[in-house]
């Protein structure tokens, strides 16, 4: 069964940056600031400091790239459109957080 629909792309495009956020958090607490825990990264740096929210969200959006190219390789063009739409939703949130 071929699952080429836009809803699948939107859902995976919204979930992949969340996984990217936690991946970046793991890198941050192990390599950059080893004295912090992941909980402190999420609570203090992301939710507690407004100036870091937009850049961290932008970095986590990179997680949509492998997903986009995987859908491209599998010729699932509607799902690719869903990933792009989800990226635009995140882009709107990033711009709102930026101001």
The first five atom37 places (N, CA, C, CB, O) and aatype in JSON, in Angstrom:
{
  "aatype": [20, 20, 20, 20, 20, 20, 20, 20, 20, 20, 20, 20, 20, 20, 20, 20, 20, 20, 20, 20, 20, 20, 20, 20, 20, 20, 20, 20, 20, 20, 20, 20, 20, 20, 20, 20, 20, 20, 20, 20, 20, 20, 20, 20, 20, 20, 20, 20, 20, 20, 20, 20, 20, 20, 20, 20, 20, 20, 20, 20, 20, 20, 20, 20, 20, 20, 20, 20, 20, 20, 20, 20, 20, 20, 20, 20, 20, 20, 20, 20, 20, 20, 20, 20, 20, 20, 20, 20, 20, 20, 20, 20, 20, 20, 20, 20, 20, 20, 20],
  "atom_mask": [
    [1, 1, 1, 1, 1],
    [1, 1, 1, 1, 1],
    [1, 1, 1, 1, 1],
    [1, 1, 1, 1, 1],
    [1, 1, 1, 1, 1],
    [1, 1, 1, 1, 1],
    [1, 1, 1, 1, 1],
    [1, 1, 1, 1, 1],
    [1, 1, 1, 1, 1],
    [1, 1, 1, 1, 1],
    [1, 1, 1, 1, 1],
    [1, 1, 1, 1, 1],
    [1, 1, 1, 1, 1],
    [1, 1, 1, 1, 1],
    [1, 1, 1, 1, 1],
    [1, 1, 1, 1, 1],
    [1, 1, 1, 1, 1],
    [1, 1, 1, 1, 1],
    [1, 1, 1, 1, 1],
    [1, 1, 1, 1, 1],
    [1, 1, 1, 1, 1],
    [1, 1, 1, 1, 1],
    [1, 1, 1, 1, 1],
    [1, 1, 1, 1, 1],
    [1, 1, 1, 1, 1],
    [1, 1, 1, 1, 1],
    [1, 1, 1, 1, 1],
    [1, 1, 1, 1, 1],
    [1, 1, 1, 1, 1],
    [1, 1, 1, 1, 1],
    [1, 1, 1, 1, 1],
    [1, 1, 1, 1, 1],
    [1, 1, 1, 1, 1],
    [1, 1, 1, 1, 1],
    [1, 1, 1, 1, 1],
    [1, 1, 1, 1, 1],
    [1, 1, 1, 1, 1],
    [1, 1, 1, 1, 1],
    [1, 1, 1, 1, 1],
    [1, 1, 1, 1, 1],
    [1, 1, 1, 1, 1],
    [1, 1, 1, 1, 1],
    [1, 1, 1, 1, 1],
    [1, 1, 1, 1, 1],
    [1, 1, 1, 1, 1],
    [1, 1, 1, 1, 1],
    [1, 1, 1, 1, 1],
    [1, 1, 1, 1, 1],
    [1, 1, 1, 1, 1],
    [1, 1, 1, 1, 1],
    [1, 1, 1, 1, 1],
    [1, 1, 1, 1, 1],
    [1, 1, 1, 1, 1],
    [1, 1, 1, 1, 1],
    [1, 1, 1, 1, 1],
    [1, 1, 1, 1, 1],
    [1, 1, 1, 1, 1],
    [1, 1, 1, 1, 1],
    [1, 1, 1, 1, 1],
    [1, 1, 1, 1, 1],
    [1, 1, 1, 1, 1],
    [1, 1, 1, 1, 1],
    [1, 1, 1, 1, 1],
    [1, 1, 1, 1, 1],
    [1, 1, 1, 1, 1],
    [1, 1, 1, 1, 1],
    [1, 1, 1, 1, 1],
    [1, 1, 1, 1, 1],
    [1, 1, 1, 1, 1],
    [1, 1, 1, 1, 1],
    [1, 1, 1, 1, 1],
    [1, 1, 1, 1, 1],
    [1, 1, 1, 1, 1],
    [1, 1, 1, 1, 1],
    [1, 1, 1, 1, 1],
    [1, 1, 1, 1, 1],
    [1, 1, 1, 1, 1],
    [1, 1, 1, 1, 1],
    [1, 1, 1, 1, 1],
    [1, 1, 1, 1, 1],
    [1, 1, 1, 1, 1],
    [1, 1, 1, 1, 1],
    [1, 1, 1, 1, 1],
    [1, 1, 1, 1, 1],
    [1, 1, 1, 1, 1],
    [1, 1, 1, 1, 1],
    [1, 1, 1, 1, 1],
    [1, 1, 1, 1, 1],
    [1, 1, 1, 1, 1],
    [1, 1, 1, 1, 1],
    [1, 1, 1, 1, 1],
    [1, 1, 1, 1, 1],
    [1, 1, 1, 1, 1],
    [1, 1, 1, 1, 1],
    [1, 1, 1, 1, 1],
    [1, 1, 1, 1, 1],
    [1, 1, 1, 1, 1],
    [1, 1, 1, 1, 1],
    [1, 1, 1, 1, 1]
  ],
  "atom_positions": [
    [[0.84, -1.18, 0.0], [0.0, 0.0, 0.0], [0.89, 1.24, 0.0], [-0.96, 0.0, 1.22], [1.81, 1.37, 0.8]],
    [[0.59, 2.12, -0.89], [1.37, 3.35, -1.02], [0.73, 4.44, -0.18], [1.48, 3.78, -2.51], [-0.44, 4.77, -0.38]],
    [[1.46, 4.97, 0.73], [0.91, 6.01, 1.62], [1.46, 7.37, 1.21], [1.28, 5.71, 3.12], [2.35, 7.93, 1.85]],
    [[0.9, 7.89, 0.12], [1.32, 9.19, -0.38], [0.17, 10.16, -0.21], [1.77, 9.11, -1.87], [-0.6, 10.41, -1.14]],
    [[0.05, 10.71, 0.98], [-0.96, 11.75, 1.2], [-0.36, 12.9, 1.99], [-2.18, 11.17, 1.92], [0.64, 12.75, 2.69]],
    [[-1.0, 14.02, 1.88], [-0.48, 15.24, 2.48], [-0.59, 15.21, 4.01], [-1.22, 16.44, 1.92], [0.23, 15.82, 4.69]],
    [[-1.58, 14.53, 4.53], [-1.76, 14.46, 5.98], [-0.57, 13.74, 6.62], [-3.08, 13.74, 6.34], [-0.09, 14.14, 7.68]],
    [[-0.11, 12.67, 5.99], [1.07, 11.96, 6.51], [2.28, 12.89, 6.53], [1.37, 10.72, 5.66], [3.05, 12.87, 7.49]],
    [[2.45, 13.68, 5.49], [3.57, 14.62, 5.44], [3.46, 15.7, 6.5], [3.65, 15.25, 4.09], [4.46, 16.08, 7.1]],
    [[2.24, 16.19, 6.74], [2.05, 17.22, 7.76], [2.36, 16.67, 9.15], [0.61, 17.78, 7.72], [3.05, 17.3, 9.94]],
    [[1.83, 15.49, 9.43], [2.04, 14.9, 10.77], [3.52, 14.6, 11.01], [1.21, 13.61, 10.92], [4.06, 14.95, 12.06]],
    [[4.17, 13.97, 10.04], [5.59, 13.68, 10.23], [6.43, 14.95, 10.19], [6.08, 12.7, 9.16], [7.46, 15.04, 10.87]],
    [[6.0, 15.93, 9.41], [6.71, 17.21, 9.37], [6.57, 18.01, 10.65], [6.22, 18.02, 8.22], [7.43, 18.84, 10.95]],
    [[5.51, 17.8, 11.39], [5.35, 18.45, 12.69], [6.07, 17.7, 13.8], [3.87, 18.58, 13.02], [6.5, 18.31, 14.78]],
    [[6.2, 16.38, 13.66], [6.84, 15.57, 14.71], [8.37, 15.52, 14.58], [6.29, 14.17, 14.67], [9.06, 15.43, 15.59]],
    [[8.88, 15.58, 13.37], [10.34, 15.49, 13.17], [11.1, 16.62, 13.86], [10.67, 15.5, 11.69], [12.14, 16.35, 14.46]],
    [[10.64, 17.89, 13.81], [11.37, 18.93, 14.56], [11.33, 18.74, 16.07], [10.81, 20.28, 14.22], [12.23, 19.21, 16.76]],
    [[10.32, 18.08, 16.58], [10.29, 17.8, 18.02], [11.41, 16.81, 18.35], [8.9, 17.22, 18.45], [12.12, 16.97, 19.35]],
    [[11.57, 15.79, 17.5], [12.69, 14.86, 17.68], [14.02, 15.59, 17.48], [12.58, 13.68, 16.69], [14.98, 15.31, 18.19]],
    [[14.07, 16.51, 16.53], [15.28, 17.31, 16.32], [15.6, 18.2, 17.51], [15.13, 18.15, 15.09], [16.76, 18.41, 17.84]],
    [[14.55, 18.72, 18.15], [14.73, 19.54, 19.35], [15.4, 18.74, 20.46], [13.38, 20.09, 19.83], [16.34, 19.2, 21.09]],
    [[14.9, 17.53, 20.69], [15.49, 16.71, 21.74], [16.88, 16.2, 21.35], [14.58, 15.53, 22.04], [17.74, 16.03, 22.22]],
    [[17.1, 15.97, 20.06], [18.44, 15.59, 19.61], [19.42, 16.74, 19.84], [18.43, 15.19, 18.11], [20.53, 16.51, 20.32]],
    [[19.02, 17.95, 19.51], [19.86, 19.11, 19.77], [20.08, 19.28, 21.28], [19.23, 20.39, 19.17], [21.17, 19.63, 21.72]],
    [[19.04, 19.04, 22.07], [19.16, 19.13, 23.52], [20.16, 18.12, 24.07], [17.82, 18.92, 24.17], [20.93, 18.44, 24.97]],
    [[20.15, 16.91, 23.51], [21.11, 15.9, 23.95], [22.54, 16.3, 23.59], [20.78, 14.55, 23.34], [23.46, 16.1, 24.38]],
    [[22.71, 16.85, 22.41], [24.04, 17.33, 22.03], [24.47, 18.47, 22.95], [24.06, 17.8, 20.55], [25.62, 18.53, 23.38]],
    [[23.54, 19.36, 23.25], [23.85, 20.52, 24.08], [24.27, 20.1, 25.49], [22.63, 21.45, 24.15], [25.23, 20.63, 26.03]],
    [[23.54, 19.16, 26.08], [23.85, 18.79, 27.46], [25.0, 17.79, 27.58], [22.62, 18.22, 28.12], [25.51, 17.58, 28.68]],
    [[25.41, 17.18, 26.49], [26.54, 16.26, 26.58], [27.85, 16.89, 26.1], [26.26, 15.01, 25.77], [28.9, 16.62, 26.68]],
    [[27.8, 17.73, 25.07], [29.04, 18.27, 24.51], [29.28, 19.73, 24.88], [29.01, 18.13, 23.01], [30.41, 20.1, 25.2]],
    [[28.25, 20.54, 24.84], [28.45, 21.98, 25.06], [28.45, 22.32, 26.55], [27.36, 22.78, 24.34], [29.37, 22.97, 27.04]],
    [[27.43, 21.9, 27.25], [27.3, 22.16, 28.69], [27.05, 20.86, 29.44], [26.15, 23.18, 28.98], [25.9, 20.55, 29.75]],
    [[28.08, 20.08, 29.72], [27.87, 18.77, 30.35], [27.35, 18.85, 31.79], [29.15, 18.0, 30.33], [26.92, 17.83, 32.33]],
    [[27.39, 20.01, 32.4], [26.89, 20.11, 33.77], [25.37, 20.26, 33.82], [27.55, 21.28, 34.48], [24.79, 20.19, 34.91]],
    [[24.71, 20.46, 32.69], [23.26, 20.57, 32.65], [22.62, 19.22, 32.36], [22.83, 21.59, 31.58], [23.26, 18.3, 31.86]],
    [[21.35, 19.12, 32.7], [20.56, 17.95, 32.35], [19.58, 18.35, 31.25], [19.8, 17.37, 33.59], [19.38, 19.54, 31.0]],
    [[18.99, 17.37, 30.59], [18.04, 17.65, 29.51], [16.82, 18.4, 30.04], [17.6, 16.35, 28.83], [16.27, 19.27, 29.35]],
    [[16.41, 18.09, 31.23], [15.27, 18.78, 31.84], [15.57, 20.27, 32.0], [14.93, 18.17, 33.21], [14.72, 21.12, 31.73]],
    [[16.78, 20.58, 32.44], [17.17, 21.98, 32.6], [17.25, 22.69, 31.26], [18.52, 22.08, 33.31], [16.91, 23.87, 31.15]],
    [[17.69, 21.97, 30.22], [17.73, 22.55, 28.88], [16.33, 22.94, 28.42], [18.36, 21.57, 27.89], [16.11, 24.03, 27.9]],
    [[15.38, 22.04, 28.62], [14.02, 22.3, 28.16], [13.37, 23.39, 29.01], [13.18, 21.02, 28.2], [12.78, 24.33, 28.46]],
    [[13.46, 23.29, 30.31], [12.76, 24.24, 31.18], [13.43, 25.6, 31.23], [12.66, 23.69, 32.57], [12.77, 26.62, 31.03]],
    [[14.71, 25.64, 31.48], [15.38, 26.92, 31.7], [15.75, 27.62, 30.4], [16.63, 26.7, 32.52], [15.45, 28.8, 30.22]],
    [[16.4, 26.9, 29.5], [16.9, 27.56, 28.29], [15.81, 27.77, 27.24], [18.03, 26.76, 27.7], [15.78, 28.81, 26.58]],
    [[14.92, 26.8, 27.08], [13.92, 26.96, 26.02], [12.68, 27.7, 26.52], [13.51, 25.6, 25.47], [12.31, 28.74, 25.97]],
    [[12.05, 27.19, 27.56], [10.83, 27.83, 28.06], [11.12, 29.04, 28.93], [9.99, 26.84, 28.84], [10.3, 29.96, 29.0]],
    [[12.26, 29.06, 29.6], [12.56, 30.13, 30.52], [13.19, 31.36, 29.89], [13.44, 29.64, 31.56], [13.03, 32.46, 30.41]],
    [[13.89, 31.19, 28.78], [14.58, 32.29, 28.14], [13.98, 32.53, 26.77], [16.09, 32.02, 28.04], [14.17, 31.73, 25.85]],
    [[13.28, 33.63, 26.62], [12.56, 33.9, 25.37], [13.49, 34.14, 24.19], [11.66, 35.11, 25.56], [13.12, 33.83, 23.05]],
    [[14.66, 34.68, 24.42], [15.56, 35.0, 23.31], [16.15, 33.76, 22.65], [16.67, 35.9, 23.8], [16.64, 33.86, 21.52]],
    [[16.12, 32.61, 23.31], [16.66, 31.38, 22.73], [15.6, 30.54, 22.03], [17.32, 30.56, 23.8], [15.95, 29.59, 21.32]],
    [[14.33, 30.84, 22.2], [13.27, 30.01, 21.65], [13.3, 29.96, 20.12], [11.94, 30.51, 22.12], [13.22, 28.89, 19.53]],
    [[13.41, 31.11, 19.49], [13.41, 31.15, 18.03], [14.63, 30.46, 17.42], [13.35, 32.58, 17.57], [14.46, 29.68, 16.49]],
    [[15.85, 30.72, 17.9], [16.99, 30.01, 17.31], [16.96, 28.49, 17.54], [18.28, 30.56, 17.88], [17.34, 27.73, 16.65]],
    [[16.53, 28.06, 18.7], [16.47, 26.62, 18.97], [15.42, 25.96, 18.09], [16.17, 26.34, 20.46], [15.65, 24.87, 17.57]],
    [[14.28, 26.61, 17.92], [13.25, 26.08, 17.04], [13.74, 26.03, 15.6], [11.97, 26.92, 17.14], [13.43, 25.09, 14.87]],
    [[14.49, 27.04, 15.18], [15.04, 27.05, 13.83], [16.01, 25.88, 13.62], [15.75, 28.39, 13.55], [15.99, 25.23, 12.58]],
    [[16.85, 25.63, 14.6], [17.78, 24.51, 14.49], [17.06, 23.16, 14.45], [18.77, 24.53, 15.64], [17.46, 22.26, 13.72]],
    [[16.01, 23.04, 15.23], [15.29, 21.77, 15.25], [14.52, 21.53, 13.96], [14.34, 21.72, 16.43], [14.15, 20.4, 13.66]],
    [[14.27, 22.58, 13.21], [13.56, 22.45, 11.94], [14.4, 21.76, 10.88], [13.12, 23.81, 11.44], [13.87, 21.29, 9.87]],
    [[15.7, 21.69, 11.1], [16.59, 20.99, 10.17], [16.23, 19.5, 10.08], [18.06, 21.15, 10.6], [16.57, 18.84, 9.1]],
    [[15.57, 18.98, 11.08], [15.18, 17.57, 11.09], [14.18, 17.24, 9.99], [14.59, 17.2, 12.44], [13.98, 16.07, 9.68]],
    [[13.55, 18.24, 9.39], [12.62, 17.99, 8.29], [13.35, 17.69, 6.98], [11.7, 19.17, 8.11], [12.76, 17.12, 6.07]],
    [[14.61, 18.07, 6.87], [15.35, 17.84, 5.63], [15.48, 16.36, 5.26], [16.72, 18.45, 5.73], [15.14, 15.99, 4.14]],
    [[15.97, 15.5, 6.16], [16.04, 14.09, 5.78], [14.67, 13.49, 5.47], [16.71, 13.28, 6.88], [14.54, 12.64, 4.58]],
    [[13.68, 13.93, 6.18], [12.32, 13.45, 5.93], [11.85, 13.87, 4.54], [11.36, 13.98, 7.0], [11.27, 13.06, 3.81]],
    [[12.08, 15.12, 4.19], [11.7, 15.63, 2.88], [12.39, 14.84, 1.76], [12.04, 17.11, 2.77], [11.74, 14.44, 0.79]],
    [[13.7, 14.63, 1.89], [14.42, 13.91, 0.85], [14.09, 12.43, 0.83], [15.9, 14.1, 1.04], [14.18, 11.8, -0.23]],
    [[13.71, 11.86, 1.96], [13.28, 10.46, 1.97], [11.97, 10.31, 1.2], [13.1, 9.95, 3.42], [11.8, 9.38, 0.41]],
    [[11.03, 11.25, 1.43], [9.78, 11.22, 0.66], [10.06, 11.45, -0.82], [8.79, 12.28, 1.19], [9.4, 10.86, -1.67]],
    [[11.03, 12.28, -1.14], [11.4, 12.51, -2.54], [11.96, 11.24, -3.17], [12.42, 13.64, -2.64], [11.62, 10.9, -4.31]],
    [[12.8, 10.55, -2.44], [13.4, 9.32, -2.96], [12.35, 8.23, -3.19], [14.49, 8.81, -2.01], [12.48, 7.42, -4.1]],
    [[11.33, 8.23, -2.36], [10.26, 7.23, -2.48], [9.13, 7.69, -3.43], [9.68, 6.92, -1.11], [8.12, 7.0, -3.56]],
    [[9.3, 8.84, -4.07], [8.31, 9.41, -5.01], [6.95, 9.66, -4.35], [8.13, 8.48, -6.2], [5.9, 9.39, -4.93]],
    [[6.99, 10.15, -3.14], [5.76, 10.5, -2.41], [5.64, 12.02, -2.39], [5.78, 9.9, -0.95], [5.97, 12.67, -1.39]],
    [[5.18, 12.56, -3.49], [5.2, 14.01, -3.68], [4.15, 14.74, -2.84], [4.98, 14.33, -5.13], [4.38, 15.87, -2.42]],
    [[3.02, 14.11, -2.59], [2.02, 14.74, -1.73], [2.52, 14.82, -0.29], [0.68, 13.96, -1.79], [2.27, 15.8, 0.4]],
    [[3.21, 13.79, 0.16], [3.77, 13.81, 1.51], [4.87, 14.87, 1.6], [4.34, 12.41, 1.89], [5.02, 15.5, 2.65]],
    [[5.62, 15.07, 0.52], [6.63, 16.13, 0.5], [5.97, 17.49, 0.67], [7.44, 16.1, -0.82], [6.48, 18.35, 1.39]],
    [[4.83, 17.69, 0.02], [4.1, 18.95, 0.17], [3.64, 19.14, 1.61], [2.9, 18.99, -0.77], [3.64, 20.26, 2.12]],
    [[3.26, 18.05, 2.26], [2.87, 18.14, 3.66], [4.02, 18.54, 4.56], [2.31, 16.82, 4.13], [3.83, 19.31, 5.5]],
    [[5.2, 18.03, 4.28], [6.39, 18.41, 5.06], [6.69, 19.89, 4.87], [7.62, 17.55, 4.66], [7.04, 20.59, 5.82]],
    [[6.55, 20.37, 3.64], [6.77, 21.79, 3.37], [5.74, 22.64, 4.1], [6.72, 22.09, 1.86], [6.08, 23.68, 4.67]],
    [[4.49, 22.2, 4.1], [3.44, 22.94, 4.81], [3.71, 22.96, 6.31], [2.06, 22.3, 4.53], [3.53, 24.0, 6.95]],
    [[4.15, 21.85, 6.86], [4.49, 21.81, 8.29], [5.67, 22.73, 8.59], [4.81, 20.38, 8.74], [5.71, 23.36, 9.64]],
    [[6.62, 22.8, 7.67], [7.76, 23.71, 7.86], [7.31, 25.17, 7.85], [8.82, 23.49, 6.76], [7.83, 25.99, 8.6]],
    [[6.32, 25.49, 7.01], [5.79, 26.85, 7.01], [5.05, 27.16, 8.31], [4.85, 27.04, 5.82], [5.09, 28.3, 8.78]],
    [[4.4, 26.18, 8.89], [3.74, 26.4, 10.18], [4.78, 26.72, 11.24], [2.91, 25.15, 10.59], [4.61, 27.64, 12.04]],
    [[5.88, 25.95, 11.25], [6.97, 26.24, 12.18], [7.6, 27.59, 11.89], [8.03, 25.14, 12.12], [7.97, 28.31, 12.81]],
    [[7.71, 27.94, 10.61], [8.3, 29.24, 10.25], [7.46, 30.39, 10.79], [8.45, 29.36, 8.73], [8.01, 31.4, 11.24]],
    [[6.15, 30.26, 10.73], [5.27, 31.29, 11.28], [5.49, 31.4, 12.79], [3.78, 30.97, 10.97], [5.56, 32.5, 13.34]],
    [[5.59, 30.25, 13.46], [5.83, 30.28, 14.91], [7.19, 30.9, 15.24], [5.76, 28.85, 15.49], [7.31, 31.62, 16.23]],
    [[8.19, 30.64, 14.42], [9.52, 31.21, 14.65], [9.49, 32.73, 14.48], [10.54, 30.6, 13.69], [10.09, 33.45, 15.27]],
    [[8.8, 33.2, 13.45], [8.7, 34.64, 13.24], [7.93, 35.31, 14.36], [8.02, 34.94, 11.89], [8.31, 36.39, 14.8]],
    [[6.87, 34.68, 14.84], [6.11, 35.23, 15.97], [6.97, 35.29, 17.23], [4.85, 34.38, 16.23], [6.91, 36.28, 17.96]],
    [[7.75, 34.25, 17.48], [8.64, 34.26, 18.64], [9.79, 35.22, 18.51], [9.17, 32.88, 18.89], [10.35, 35.67, 19.51]],
    [[10.14, 35.54, 17.29], [11.26, 36.44, 17.03], [10.94, 37.87, 17.46], [11.63, 36.41, 15.56], [11.83, 38.61, 17.91]],
    [[9.68, 38.26, 17.32], [9.29, 39.64, 17.68], [8.74, 39.74, 19.08], [8.27, 40.17, 16.71], [8.37, 40.83, 19.52]]
  ]
}
